[in-house]
């Protein structure tokens, strides 16, 4: 694994998902607690911050009236119905635990759907940085992580999913995606395994 | 938005719905399985748990996390493991009742139902049947207790019944004993009374006979002197002398007197025997001469030993021991025993004619043999044997039973030998046995201790 062409993409680390008072916290709470998503991700970033690896976050925002969503279905309809991720609200802000790394993380705005490549210049950024390997973390496993992962795979990126840094709606869903869906196009590994793979290279 | 991005999002939405349905379905079945009171499990090829529901912890106390990967067999008690191994080996799907070890160490009975899959994995359920087994055990115990109590009660009832039966027998025996004793007592009193009443007048007769003999002898001498000095008396005297047959009287009178003397002696002897036999005043144990008791009894029975139209006289053979000591006993009771046995012996001989008895043929009447001996200086043995027809073995076993008799109704109470047995065994601590065989006669053997134990 080459640190210079690898990027860690953080998706959905926002208060409406991960804060205890977040509007959609209940959706991922069980899985997030089970896999200790935030703690593992923070520990990983603490190590990666010292390396040249590119760390990107792609938060999702909507205007107050959700004008971006036309006849939404599924999770996006739910987002609109419950009033989640409205810009300039606490819910849409990045979680507090990531603030210390604010300078180290490149925020890519514009994500308004499931796929972080849609309506953003993520692909351009990755291309410019010569990134070939995209490592995914965040929420929700079955939606944004999977959609973005498949899109990256289709765009020719080598995709890794960090099994202990993602949150699903249920533990069952989490295990199902890690064991049955992600292996179809990505490499699944834990944050600790990622660090083990990076350490020898960091030393060189 | 590019087309493939739209497709991507559509696929995500489809997956979202699918996973939602799948999750809901999985949740529903998981909740169903988790809500079961029975343990539901799945094991791999090695018999190790790969799935357990909550009931596992609720019933056996182990956490699911620590139990997954462990073998089902590890939780079964040693005593039941062979049963489980056998079922596993044969892949039998019959329900098994096995004992499991609870996390606290206690034992639980679980009913195991398993189903083997094609790949030799198996799933199953474990149902806690401890309470049922406990109830069964209690029921079994209760049944056993009940059975035991019934057996015990039946035994007690049987014992009580036996006691009652024995008591009834004893009562009947006592009743017979009392009747017989009363009869014997009355008979004894009668005998004693008669003997006493006869004793006084016979004493006068017996005592005066000697004087009469002297007087008669003197008178005869005087008559003979008259005859010598007055050979020709007056005619009137000669007529009277001729009429009374004086010469015959003078010759016969001493013989008559001698005969009267013998008769008087015999009456005295019988009276003495009667008084000795009854011995009413001897209710206590006394040292007595057994031979005298036998002789007294024989004297009383003498008339029955004499010849009769049916048979000649019965010969009594006495083989008495010379060194027999006095024996401590209830003399009256023992005489009663001798009387019973001797009377039976005479009756046995009476029952058969001379032609029936080889011993009698050419030998006159039957025989009764009396033998006495001393054994170890401690016991006196008295044998009374007759030459009668003998007693069949079936009858022999019953002769000492109360009320047993072979005689016609009214002829015998059937208590004679029963009371004799009781007198010898219980009142004297002795033995009374009967030996008999067909055509060889019967022998009764009494053994009495020379000295009676204190009390």
Interface residues (C-beta under 8 A of the other chain):
Chain A: X73 X74 X75 X113 X114 X115 X117 X118 X119 X142 X143 X146 X147 X150 X151 X154 X169 X170 X172 X173 X176 X177 X181
Chain B: X1 X4 X5 X8 X9 X11 X12 X13 X15 X16 X17 X19 X22 X23 X26 X27 X30
